[in-house]
Amino acid sequence: MLVVAILAYSAEILPILFYLIFLKRNRGEGLWVIFLYCVLSLLTEGLFAVTKQPAVYYTFIIVQFLLFSYFFYSSLSRKRFKYIPVIGALAFCIVAFFNLANKRFDSTSAALSSVLVITYCILLLYELISQPDSVFVYNNKKFWVVIAFFLYFSATLFLYLFFTALTDEQRHSYWAINNFFEILKNILFSISFIMKKHHSRTDNMEYADN
């Protein structure tokens, strides 16, 4: 278990490095939000390990979700879809601040965050697939970010939901699920950051004409 935990923490460095190495490929894609999330996640893990202060973790949960909401808001193109991350962010902040005084793991906010992010992923994935050049949707950088979020939050939803009901031994055992999908999530982020910029068919036709 300790080895997996160390690997999960170490894996958080990968997307940060690849984003910086391939910085030109990631400009103008809105992926700086994901990069910032990765940096804050790494710093929070280290800070929490040193201070053991729940406030560090709670603050990160709120900032993390606001970053997610902004990323999906800026990535979604349909106006009726754009309202959903805004409403989700407001609802989440109300619940999170209400539970801020709770000194235990805030499973309610964590579970709500998972449900909302999964919803965002479905909406953005629908838009990506419905685009005219969706035959090669896997060439889109944001596709891999969406898949990373979808897999991670789908796998850990029930873990967060029932976390407070588990014994310490059960939490220690089941947390390996979180660590495994944390590693997978960061690998998929890295793939997104390494990939070249995606050009639509319209862009390719313009290049061909020139």
MDAnalysis code that builds the backbone (N, CA, C; Angstrom):
import MDAnalysis as mda
import numpy as np

u = mda.Universe.empty(630, n_residues=210, atom_resindex=np.repeat(np.arange(210), 3), trajectory=True)
u.add_TopologyAttr("name", ["N", "CA", "C"] * 210)
u.add_TopologyAttr("resid", np.arange(1, 211))
u.add_TopologyAttr("resname", ["MET", "LEU", "VAL", "VAL", "ALA", "ILE", "LEU", "ALA", "TYR", "SER", "ALA", "GLU", "ILE", "LEU", "PRO", "ILE", "LEU", "PHE", "TYR", "LEU", "ILE", "PHE", "LEU", "LYS", "ARG", "ASN", "ARG", "GLY", "GLU", "GLY", "LEU", "TRP", "VAL", "ILE", "PHE", "LEU", "TYR", "CYS", "VAL", "LEU", "SER", "LEU", "LEU", "THR", "GLU", "GLY", "LEU", "PHE", "ALA", "VAL", "THR", "LYS", "GLN", "PRO", "ALA", "VAL", "TYR", "TYR", "THR", "PHE", "ILE", "ILE", "VAL", "GLN", "PHE", "LEU", "LEU", "PHE", "SER", "TYR", "PHE", "PHE", "TYR", "SER", "SER", "LEU", "SER", "ARG", "LYS", "ARG", "PHE", "LYS", "TYR", "ILE", "PRO", "VAL", "ILE", "GLY", "ALA", "LEU", "ALA", "PHE", "CYS", "ILE", "VAL", "ALA", "PHE", "PHE", "ASN", "LEU", "ALA", "ASN", "LYS", "ARG", "PHE", "ASP", "SER", "THR", "SER", "ALA", "ALA", "LEU", "SER", "SER", "VAL", "LEU", "VAL", "ILE", "THR", "TYR", "CYS", "ILE", "LEU", "LEU", "LEU", "TYR", "GLU", "LEU", "ILE", "SER", "GLN", "PRO", "ASP", "SER", "VAL", "PHE", "VAL", "TYR", "ASN", "ASN", "LYS", "LYS", "PHE", "TRP", "VAL", "VAL", "ILE", "ALA", "PHE", "PHE", "LEU", "TYR", "PHE", "SER", "ALA", "THR", "LEU", "PHE", "LEU", "TYR", "LEU", "PHE", "PHE", "THR", "ALA", "LEU", "THR", "ASP", "GLU", "GLN", "ARG", "HIS", "SER", "TYR", "TRP", "ALA", "ILE", "ASN", "ASN", "PHE", "PHE", "GLU", "ILE", "LEU", "LYS", "ASN", "ILE", "LEU", "PHE", "SER", "ILE", "SER", "PHE", "ILE", "MET", "LYS", "LYS", "HIS", "HIS", "SER", "ARG", "THR", "ASP", "ASN", "MET", "GLU", "TYR", "ALA", "ASP", "ASN"])
u.atoms.positions = np.array([
    [0.819, -1.200, 0.000],
    [0.000, 0.000, 0.000],
    [0.859, 1.258, 0.000],
    [1.960, 1.204, 0.781],
    [2.842, 2.366, 0.877],
    [3.489, 2.658, -0.465],
    [3.860, 1.586, -1.175],
    [4.497, 1.760, -2.483],
    [3.535, 2.435, -3.460],
    [2.281, 1.995, -3.448],
    [1.271, 2.580, -4.335],
    [1.052, 4.045, -3.996],
    [1.021, 4.355, -2.704],
    [0.830, 5.742, -2.269],
    [1.978, 6.626, -2.732],
    [3.202, 6.107, -2.635],
    [4.378, 6.862, -3.081],
    [4.337, 7.065, -4.588],
    [3.937, 6.019, -5.318],
    [3.819, 6.120, -6.773],
    [2.748, 7.142, -7.165],
    [1.636, 7.151, -6.426],
    [0.554, 8.092, -6.713],
    [1.019, 9.528, -6.520],
    [1.772, 9.759, -5.445],
    [2.283, 11.109, -5.186],
    [3.319, 11.501, -6.231],
    [4.195, 10.556, -6.574],
    [5.239, 10.835, -7.571],
    [4.642, 11.095, -8.952],
    [3.536, 10.392, -9.253],
    [2.892, 10.545, -10.561],
    [2.353, 11.950, -10.771],
    [2.107, 12.677, -9.690],
    [1.588, 14.034, -9.808],
    [2.614, 14.986, -10.417],
    [3.873, 14.586, -10.372],
    [4.936, 15.422, -10.938],
    [4.947, 15.331, -12.467],
    [4.547, 14.176, -13.010],
    [4.625, 13.924, -14.454],
    [3.902, 14.983, -15.297],
    [2.608, 15.232, -15.086],
    [1.932, 16.223, -15.936],
    [2.513, 17.624, -15.799],
    [3.032, 17.959, -14.637],
    [3.652, 19.274, -14.439],
    [4.887, 19.402, -15.327],
    [5.711, 18.368, -15.313],
    [6.927, 18.372, -16.136],
    [6.606, 18.404, -17.619],
    [5.676, 17.560, -18.054],
    [5.349, 17.485, -19.474],
    [4.675, 18.768, -19.978],
    [3.885, 19.405, -19.128],
    [3.276, 20.677, -19.539],
    [4.359, 21.716, -19.792],
    [5.343, 21.787, -18.908],
    [6.419, 22.774, -19.052],
    [7.340, 22.436, -20.226],
    [7.615, 21.145, -20.411],
    [8.492, 20.729, -21.524],
    [7.847, 21.034, -22.869],
    [6.541, 20.776, -22.985],
    [5.808, 21.004, -24.235],
    [4.888, 22.221, -24.100],
    [5.435, 23.276, -23.539],
    [4.644, 24.472, -23.251],
    [4.004, 25.063, -24.505],
    [4.743, 25.097, -25.607],
    [4.212, 25.679, -26.848],
    [3.001, 24.903, -27.360],
    [3.008, 23.604, -27.170],
    [1.892, 22.774, -27.647],
    [0.621, 22.998, -26.825],
    [0.787, 23.495, -25.615],
    [-0.352, 23.613, -24.705],
    [-0.884, 25.028, -24.566],
    [-0.263, 25.978, -25.246],
    [-0.742, 27.353, -25.192],
    [-2.033, 27.499, -25.995],
    [-2.936, 28.304, -25.463],
    [-4.184, 28.571, -26.173],
    [-5.183, 27.444, -26.126],
    [-4.919, 26.422, -25.332],
    [-5.817, 25.272, -25.248],
    [-6.655, 25.288, -23.965],
    [-6.381, 26.239, -23.086],
    [-7.081, 26.277, -21.807],
    [-6.570, 25.251, -20.817],
    [-5.462, 24.590, -21.162],
    [-4.924, 23.534, -20.310],
    [-4.107, 24.081, -19.142],
    [-3.880, 25.404, -19.128],
    [-3.180, 25.998, -17.997],
    [-3.968, 25.788, -16.705],
    [-5.291, 25.649, -16.827],
    [-6.124, 25.398, -15.646],
    [-5.801, 24.027, -15.044],
    [-5.636, 23.048, -15.908],
    [-5.293, 21.698, -15.449],
    [-3.886, 21.685, -14.868],
    [-2.982, 22.421, -15.504],
    [-1.611, 22.530, -14.983],
    [-1.616, 23.143, -13.593],
    [-2.383, 24.216, -13.412],
    [-2.475, 24.872, -12.101],
    [-3.058, 23.917, -11.063],
    [-4.071, 23.161, -11.471],
    [-4.661, 22.165, -10.568],
    [-3.617, 21.135, -10.137],
    [-2.802, 20.662, -11.078],
    [-1.765, 19.670, -10.772],
    [-0.743, 20.234, -9.786],
    [-0.355, 21.485, -9.989],
    [0.616, 22.123, -9.099],
    [0.043, 22.266, -7.694],
    [-1.192, 22.754, -7.612],
    [-1.836, 22.935, -6.306],
    [-2.061, 21.602, -5.599],
    [-2.392, 20.575, -6.369],
    [-2.596, 19.251, -5.797],
    [-1.307, 18.724, -5.167],
    [-0.200, 18.891, -5.881],
    [1.099, 18.434, -5.376],
    [1.495, 19.208, -4.118],
    [1.310, 20.529, -4.151],
    [1.659, 21.360, -2.999],
    [0.779, 21.044, -1.795],
    [-0.506, 20.798, -2.058],
    [-1.434, 20.490, -0.968],
    [-1.084, 19.176, -0.290],
    [-0.732, 18.171, -1.092],
    [-0.346, 16.878, -0.531],
    [0.856, 17.035, 0.388],
    [1.854, 17.798, -0.066],
    [3.050, 18.006, 0.745],
    [2.771, 18.814, 1.996],
    [1.969, 19.882, 1.842],
    [1.652, 20.748, 2.975],
    [0.816, 20.024, 4.023],
    [-0.142, 19.225, 3.554],
    [-0.993, 18.479, 4.486],
    [-0.195, 17.421, 5.237],
    [0.769, 16.802, 4.548],
    [1.606, 15.783, 5.183],
    [2.447, 16.387, 6.306],
    [2.817, 17.658, 6.147],
    [3.651, 18.326, 7.151],
    [2.811, 18.900, 8.286],
    [1.726, 19.607, 7.937],
    [0.933, 20.323, 8.949],
    [-0.171, 19.493, 9.580],
    [-0.724, 18.523, 8.825],
    [-1.854, 17.704, 9.280],
    [-3.081, 18.559, 9.597],
    [-3.174, 19.717, 8.957],
    [-4.281, 20.628, 9.195],
    [-5.404, 20.367, 8.195],
    [-6.603, 19.991, 8.647],
    [-7.726, 19.735, 7.733],
    [-8.067, 20.942, 6.867],
    [-7.805, 22.161, 7.385],
    [-8.121, 23.374, 6.636],
    [-7.380, 23.422, 5.307],
    [-6.190, 22.846, 5.273],
    [-5.396, 22.802, 4.028],
    [-6.145, 22.000, 2.979],
    [-6.637, 20.845, 3.389],
    [-7.358, 19.958, 2.466],
    [-8.694, 20.557, 2.047],
    [-9.429, 21.128, 2.999],
    [-10.741, 21.700, 2.699],
    [-10.629, 22.856, 1.714],
    [-9.612, 23.689, 1.935],
    [-9.395, 24.822, 1.024],
    [-9.098, 24.337, -0.382],
    [-8.287, 23.285, -0.470],
    [-7.942, 22.738, -1.785],
    [-9.166, 22.179, -2.493],
    [-10.054, 21.516, -1.751],
    [-11.265, 20.951, -2.359],
    [-12.085, 22.044, -3.044],
    [-12.223, 23.195, -2.358],
    [-13.010, 24.293, -2.909],
    [-12.314, 24.898, -4.130],
    [-11.016, 25.185, -3.998],
    [-10.255, 25.768, -5.112],
    [-10.221, 24.804, -6.286],
    [-10.030, 23.520, -5.994],
    [-9.992, 22.492, -7.036],
    [-11.272, 22.495, -7.858],
    [-12.400, 22.504, -7.167],
    [-13.661, 22.434, -7.889],
    [-13.931, 23.700, -8.695],
    [-13.539, 24.846, -8.171],
    [-13.700, 26.087, -8.920],
    [-12.857, 26.063, -10.195],
    [-11.669, 25.481, -10.112],
    [-10.831, 25.327, -11.301],
    [-11.489, 24.387, -12.312],
    [-12.043, 23.277, -11.822],
    [-12.745, 22.343, -12.706],
    [-13.902, 23.042, -13.414],
    [-14.681, 23.776, -12.637],
    [-15.857, 24.459, -13.194],
    [-15.440, 25.469, -14.259],
    [-14.358, 26.190, -13.993],
    [-13.888, 27.174, -14.975],
    [-13.403, 26.490, -16.247],
    [-12.682, 25.384, -16.087],
    [-12.166, 24.662, -17.252],
    [-13.307, 24.196, -18.148],
    [-14.328, 23.588, -17.543],
    [-15.443, 23.087, -18.340],
    [-16.298, 24.224, -18.882],
    [-16.436, 25.290, -18.104],
    [-17.191, 26.455, -18.587],
    [-16.530, 27.036, -19.835],
    [-15.215, 27.180, -19.817],
    [-14.494, 27.745, -20.955],
    [-14.387, 26.774, -22.121],
    [-14.506, 25.467, -21.852],
    [-14.379, 24.452, -22.904],
    [-15.705, 24.178, -23.610],
    [-16.807, 24.291, -22.879],
    [-18.123, 24.052, -23.487],
    [-18.488, 25.206, -24.403],
    [-19.050, 24.895, -25.558],
    [-19.373, 25.927, -26.541],
    [-20.860, 26.274, -26.588],
    [-21.728, 25.340, -26.220],
    [-23.162, 25.591, -26.260],
    [-23.599, 26.391, -25.043],
    [-24.344, 27.462, -25.262],
    [-24.731, 28.366, -24.177],
    [-25.538, 27.658, -23.095],
    [-26.434, 26.756, -23.513],
    [-27.266, 26.082, -22.512],
    [-26.448, 25.137, -21.642],
    [-25.303, 24.683, -22.145],
    [-24.418, 23.842, -21.351],
    [-23.543, 24.678, -20.418],
    [-23.192, 25.889, -20.849],
    [-22.302, 26.742, -20.067],
    [-22.894, 27.128, -18.712],
    [-24.216, 27.167, -18.635],
    [-24.858, 27.524, -17.366],
    [-24.648, 26.454, -16.303],
    [-24.461, 25.211, -16.725],
    [-24.388, 24.098, -15.785],
    [-23.164, 24.184, -14.863],
    [-21.932, 24.439, -15.377],
    [-20.792, 24.599, -14.464],
    [-20.941, 25.784, -13.511],
    [-21.608, 26.846, -13.957],
    [-21.822, 28.013, -13.096],
    [-22.745, 27.647, -11.935],
    [-23.874, 27.010, -12.273],
    [-24.821, 26.589, -11.248],
    [-24.185, 25.551, -10.318],
    [-23.419, 24.640, -10.921],
    [-22.741, 23.610, -10.127],
    [-21.742, 24.208, -9.153],
    [-21.006, 25.220, -9.594],
    [-20.019, 25.864, -8.724],
    [-20.690, 26.558, -7.546],
    [-21.798, 27.227, -7.811],
    [-22.533, 27.908, -6.745],
    [-23.081, 26.913, -5.728],
    [-23.674, 25.825, -6.234],
    [-24.238, 24.802, -5.341],
    [-23.141, 24.147, -4.509],
    [-22.012, 23.861, -5.147],
    [-20.914, 23.210, -4.431],
    [-20.361, 24.116, -3.338],
    [-20.159, 25.396, -3.650],
    [-19.600, 26.335, -2.668],
    [-20.511, 26.469, -1.450],
    [-21.819, 26.474, -1.683],
    [-22.766, 26.561, -0.571],
    [-22.623, 25.349, 0.356],
    [-22.572, 24.161, -0.238],
    [-22.444, 22.923, 0.544],
    [-21.091, 22.861, 1.236],
    [-20.019, 23.234, 0.506],
    [-18.668, 23.149, 1.052],
    [-18.473, 24.105, 2.227],
    [-18.920, 25.339, 2.084],
    [-18.772, 26.310, 3.164],
    [-19.636, 25.942, 4.366],
    [-20.779, 25.327, 4.099],
    [-21.666, 24.892, 5.183],
    [-20.994, 23.817, 6.033],
    [-20.199, 22.956, 5.367],
    [-19.525, 21.857, 6.061],
    [-18.090, 22.195, 6.448],
    [-17.693, 23.456, 6.270],
    [-16.301, 23.849, 6.491],
    [-15.865, 23.646, 7.944],
    [-16.810, 23.795, 8.876],
    [-16.479, 23.653, 10.302],
    [-16.307, 22.201, 10.721],
    [-16.673, 21.280, 9.835],
    [-16.551, 19.852, 10.144],
    [-15.083, 19.453, 10.159],
    [-14.614, 18.891, 11.246],
    [-13.202, 18.544, 11.375],
    [-12.882, 17.186, 10.764],
    [-13.905, 16.462, 10.352],
    [-13.680, 15.166, 9.725],
    [-13.678, 15.321, 8.207],
    [-13.384, 14.227, 7.515],
    [-13.394, 14.245, 6.049],
    [-14.777, 14.636, 5.542],
    [-14.833, 15.637, 4.691],
    [-16.112, 16.140, 4.175],
    [-16.548, 15.291, 2.983],
    [-17.170, 14.156, 3.278],
    [-17.569, 13.231, 2.216],
    [-18.687, 13.808, 1.358],
    [-19.535, 14.664, 1.945],
    [-20.645, 15.247, 1.195],
    [-20.134, 16.128, 0.061],
    [-19.199, 17.025, 0.382],
    [-18.642, 17.909, -0.638],
    [-17.851, 17.124, -1.678],
    [-17.081, 16.139, -1.220],
    [-16.280, 15.331, -2.139],
    [-17.164, 14.551, -3.102],
    [-18.253, 13.956, -2.575],
    [-19.172, 13.188, -3.422],
    [-19.903, 14.101, -4.396],
    [-20.336, 15.270, -3.915],
    [-21.016, 16.228, -4.790],
    [-20.089, 16.694, -5.896],
    [-18.827, 16.937, -5.538],
    [-17.831, 17.331, -6.538],
    [-17.697, 16.265, -7.617],
    [-17.662, 15.002, -7.206],
    [-17.532, 13.892, -8.159],
    [-18.718, 13.832, -9.113],
    [-19.938, 13.937, -8.562],
    [-21.148, 13.875, -9.386],
    [-21.182, 15.008, -10.404],
    [-20.839, 16.205, -9.965],
    [-20.874, 17.369, -10.857],
    [-19.801, 17.276, -11.948],
    [-18.598, 16.859, -11.573],
    [-17.528, 16.742, -12.574],
    [-17.860, 15.654, -13.595],
    [-18.442, 14.547, -13.151],
    [-18.864, 13.497, -14.081],
    [-19.891, 14.056, -15.068],
    [-20.810, 14.874, -14.561],
    [-21.807, 15.519, -15.426],
    [-21.140, 16.432, -16.439],
    [-20.177, 17.225, -15.973],
    [-19.440, 18.111, -16.883],
    [-18.742, 17.298, -17.975],
    [-18.147, 16.188, -17.566],
    [-17.409, 15.339, -18.517],
    [-18.328, 14.809, -19.616],
    [-19.517, 14.361, -19.218],
    [-20.476, 13.824, -20.192],
    [-20.874, 14.903, -21.193],
    [-21.099, 16.118, -20.713],
    [-21.494, 17.222, -21.586],
    [-20.377, 17.577, -22.567],
    [-19.152, 17.710, -22.057],
    [-18.041, 18.084, -22.933],
    [-17.706, 16.961, -23.904],
    [-17.779, 15.721, -23.435],
    [-17.520, 14.592, -24.324],
    [-18.562, 14.540, -25.437],
    [-19.805, 14.847, -25.101],
    [-20.867, 14.898, -26.103],
    [-20.554, 15.960, -27.161],
    [-20.107, 17.111, -26.712],
    [-19.759, 18.171, -27.664],
    [-18.587, 17.769, -28.556],
    [-17.573, 17.160, -27.965],
    [-16.399, 16.762, -28.743],
    [-16.761, 15.720, -29.797],
    [-17.613, 14.761, -29.409],
    [-18.001, 13.700, -30.338],
    [-18.910, 14.229, -31.437],
    [-19.729, 15.224, -31.119],
    [-20.687, 15.748, -32.091],
    [-20.088, 16.774, -33.038],
    [-18.797, 17.087, -32.864],
    [-18.144, 18.016, -33.780],
    [-17.950, 17.353, -35.143],
    [-17.891, 18.159, -36.226],
    [-17.734, 17.599, -37.579],
    [-16.507, 16.715, -37.741],
    [-15.430, 17.020, -37.002],
    [-14.193, 16.232, -37.126],
    [-14.057, 15.223, -35.994],
    [-15.193, 14.738, -35.465],
    [-15.188, 13.862, -34.297],
    [-14.667, 12.459, -34.587],
    [-14.400, 12.145, -35.871],
    [-13.860, 10.831, -36.219],
    [-12.532, 10.624, -35.503],
    [-11.783, 11.723, -35.343],
    [-10.482, 11.667, -34.689],
    [-10.528, 12.418, -33.363],
    [-11.583, 12.186, -32.590],
    [-11.769, 12.912, -31.338],
    [-10.632, 12.650, -30.362],
    [-9.985, 11.490, -30.470],
    [-8.879, 11.164, -29.578],
    [-7.641, 12.003, -29.865],
    [-7.654, 12.750, -30.975],
    [-6.549, 13.658, -31.273],
    [-6.709, 15.005, -30.577],
    [-7.839, 15.184, -29.943],
    [-8.093, 16.422, -29.219],
    [-7.522, 16.310, -27.804],
    [-6.720, 17.298, -27.424],
    [-6.084, 17.279, -26.108],
    [-7.103, 17.187, -24.972],
    [-8.191, 17.913, -25.108],
    [-9.180, 17.961, -24.038],
    [-9.906, 16.625, -23.870],
    [-9.913, 15.813, -24.913],
    [-10.538, 14.495, -24.821],
    [-9.884, 13.669, -23.719],
    [-8.546, 13.705, -23.650],
    [-7.821, 12.914, -22.662],
    [-7.997, 13.470, -21.257],
    [-8.158, 14.791, -21.148],
    [-8.443, 15.401, -19.846],
    [-9.815, 14.953, -19.356],
    [-10.793, 14.964, -20.261],
    [-12.150, 14.543, -19.913],
    [-12.160, 13.079, -19.479],
    [-11.485, 12.228, -20.215],
    [-11.426, 10.805, -19.873],
    [-10.760, 10.608, -18.515],
    [-9.700, 11.383, -18.255],
    [-8.993, 11.287, -16.974],
    [-9.922, 11.625, -15.814],
    [-10.651, 12.735, -15.957],
    [-11.583, 13.141, -14.910],
    [-12.726, 12.134, -14.758],
    [-13.245, 11.685, -15.881],
    [-14.400, 10.766, -15.844],
    [-14.040, 9.465, -15.134],
    [-12.905, 8.888, -15.475],
    [-12.490, 7.630, -14.858],
    [-12.191, 7.814, -13.377],
    [-11.474, 8.886, -13.046],
    [-11.079, 9.100, -11.657],
    [-12.287, 9.327, -10.745],
    [-13.162, 10.247, -11.135],
    [-14.287, 10.584, -10.267],
    [-15.374, 9.504, -10.268],
    [-15.484, 8.747, -11.358],
    [-16.425, 7.627, -11.371],
    [-15.958, 6.524, -10.431],
    [-14.650, 6.286, -10.422],
    [-14.090, 5.204, -9.602],
    [-14.083, 5.539, -8.116],
    [-13.943, 6.828, -7.783],
    [-13.809, 7.218, -6.370],
    [-15.097, 7.783, -5.773],
    [-16.158, 7.883, -6.560],
    [-17.405, 8.475, -6.078],
    [-17.925, 7.785, -4.820],
    [-18.084, 6.470, -4.885],
    [-18.648, 5.743, -3.742],
    [-17.646, 5.649, -2.591],
    [-16.353, 5.714, -2.924],
    [-15.341, 5.731, -1.872],
    [-15.492, 6.995, -1.032],
    [-15.682, 8.140, -1.694],
    [-15.889, 9.403, -0.983],
    [-17.237, 9.418, -0.247],
    [-18.234, 8.858, -0.896],
    [-19.588, 8.901, -0.344],
    [-19.696, 8.156, 0.980],
    [-19.016, 7.014, 1.075],
    [-19.125, 6.178, 2.271],
    [-17.871, 6.219, 3.140],
    [-16.991, 7.176, 2.875],
    [-15.708, 7.220, 3.574],
    [-15.873, 7.338, 5.089],
    [-16.771, 8.200, 5.530],
    [-16.945, 8.420, 6.968],
    [-17.557, 7.208, 7.671],
    [-18.198, 6.327, 6.912],
    [-18.828, 5.137, 7.507],
    [-17.853, 3.965, 7.610],
    [-16.667, 4.112, 7.021],
    [-15.689, 3.031, 7.027],
    [-14.816, 3.084, 8.276],
    [-14.313, 1.938, 8.678],
    [-13.351, 1.886, 9.774],
    [-11.989, 2.346, 9.258],
    [-11.065, 2.617, 10.169],
    [-9.731, 3.057, 9.761],
    [-9.033, 2.001, 8.899],
    [-9.244, 0.733, 9.241],
    [-8.631, -0.350, 8.473],
    [-9.215, -0.410, 7.060],
    [-10.529, -0.248, 6.960],
    [-11.182, -0.264, 5.650],
    [-10.747, 0.937, 4.806],
    [-10.636, 2.089, 5.446],
    [-10.186, 3.276, 4.715],
    [-8.793, 3.068, 4.151],
    [-7.925, 2.483, 4.967],
    [-6.554, 2.227, 4.524],
    [-6.532, 1.268, 3.338],
    [-7.396, 0.272, 3.378],
    [-7.429, -0.727, 2.299],
    [-8.038, -0.160, 1.026],
    [-9.180, 0.506, 1.164],
    [-9.895, 1.000, -0.008],
    [-9.237, 2.230, -0.631],
    [-8.390, 2.925, 0.124],
    [-7.754, 4.127, -0.427],
    [-6.799, 3.792, -1.569],
    [-6.443, 2.516, -1.686],
    [-5.607, 2.076, -2.803],
    [-6.321, 2.321, -4.129],
    [-7.663, 2.279, -4.101],
    [-8.454, 2.574, -5.304],
    [-8.186, 4.005, -5.758],
    [-8.224, 4.927, -4.793],
    [-7.945, 6.326, -5.096],
    [-6.537, 6.492, -5.650],
    [-5.571, 5.833, -5.033],
    [-4.174, 5.951, -5.475],
    [-3.981, 5.427, -6.894],
    [-4.614, 4.286, -7.193],
    [-4.485, 3.704, -8.532],
    [-5.032, 4.652, -9.601],
    [-6.227, 5.180, -9.367],
    [-6.837, 6.059, -10.363],
    [-6.200, 7.451, -10.363],
    [-5.534, 7.800, -9.273],
    [-4.748, 9.033, -9.247],
    [-3.576, 8.912, -10.219],
    [-2.937, 7.751, -10.210],
    [-1.832, 7.487, -11.136],
    [-2.335, 7.509, -12.582],
    [-3.451, 6.822, -12.830],
    [-4.026, 6.771, -14.172],
    [-4.411, 8.173, -14.659],
    [-5.006, 8.957, -13.787],
    [-5.420, 10.322, -14.131],
    [-4.228, 11.160, -14.567],
    [-3.132, 11.069, -13.836],
    [-1.957, 11.872, -14.164],
    [-1.253, 11.385, -15.426],
    [-1.342, 10.099, -15.693],
    [-0.792, 9.571, -16.950],
    [-1.578, 10.122, -18.136],
    [-2.908, 10.156, -18.010],
    [-3.749, 10.685, -19.093],
    [-3.547, 12.192, -19.265],
    [-3.354, 12.914, -18.159],
    [-3.011, 14.335, -18.256],
    [-1.711, 14.506, -19.038],
    [-0.746, 13.658, -18.737],
    [0.558, 13.729, -19.405],
    [0.424, 13.483, -20.899],
    [-0.420, 12.518, -21.267],
    [-0.660, 12.238, -22.686],
    [-1.224, 13.475, -23.372],
    [-2.169, 14.134, -22.707],
    [-2.767, 15.351, -23.255],
    [-1.716, 16.434, -23.464],
    [-0.829, 16.612, -22.489],
    [0.176, 17.670, -22.566],
    [1.257, 17.371, -23.614],
    [1.510, 16.088, -23.845],
    [2.539, 15.702, -24.814],
    [2.037, 15.849, -26.259],
    [0.752, 15.616, -26.475],
    [0.180, 15.617, -27.822],
    [0.349, 16.964, -28.516],
    [0.441, 16.902, -29.846],
    [0.469, 18.124, -30.634],
    [-0.924, 18.743, -30.667],
    [-0.987, 20.023, -30.993],
    [-2.272, 20.711, -31.039],
    [-3.174, 20.084, -32.088],
    [-4.448, 20.006, -31.749],
    [-5.450, 19.435, -32.647],
    [-5.952, 20.495, -33.619],
    [-5.995, 20.134, -34.897],
    [-6.552, 21.031, -35.917],
    [-7.803, 20.395, -36.503],
    [-8.865, 21.169, -36.583],
    [-10.116, 20.667, -37.157],
    [-9.970, 20.540, -38.656],
    [-10.967, 19.913, -39.278],
    [-10.938, 19.775, -40.735],
    [-10.967, 21.132, -41.421],
    [-11.673, 22.062, -40.805],
    [-11.748, 23.406, -41.376],
    [-10.390, 24.052, -41.394],
    [-9.643, 23.902, -40.284],
    [-8.298, 24.446, -40.207],
    [-7.391, 23.808, -41.243],
    [-7.507, 22.478, -41.378],
    [-6.658, 21.765, -42.334],
    [-6.953, 22.203, -43.762],
    [-8.209, 22.477, -44.088],
    [-8.559, 22.945, -45.421],
    [-7.968, 24.329, -45.691],
    [-7.945, 25.171, -44.629],
    [-7.368, 26.502, -44.792],
    [-5.880, 26.410, -45.028],
    [-5.212, 25.491, -44.302],
    [-3.775, 25.305, -44.490],
    [-3.484, 24.793, -45.907],
    [-4.331, 23.876, -46.377],
    [-4.135, 23.300, -47.704],
    [-4.297, 24.374, -48.782],
    [-5.273, 25.281, -48.593],
    [-5.498, 26.336, -49.587],
    [-4.329, 27.307, -49.644],
    [-3.686, 27.458, -48.458],
    [-2.552, 28.375, -48.433],
    [-1.300, 27.703, -48.969],
])
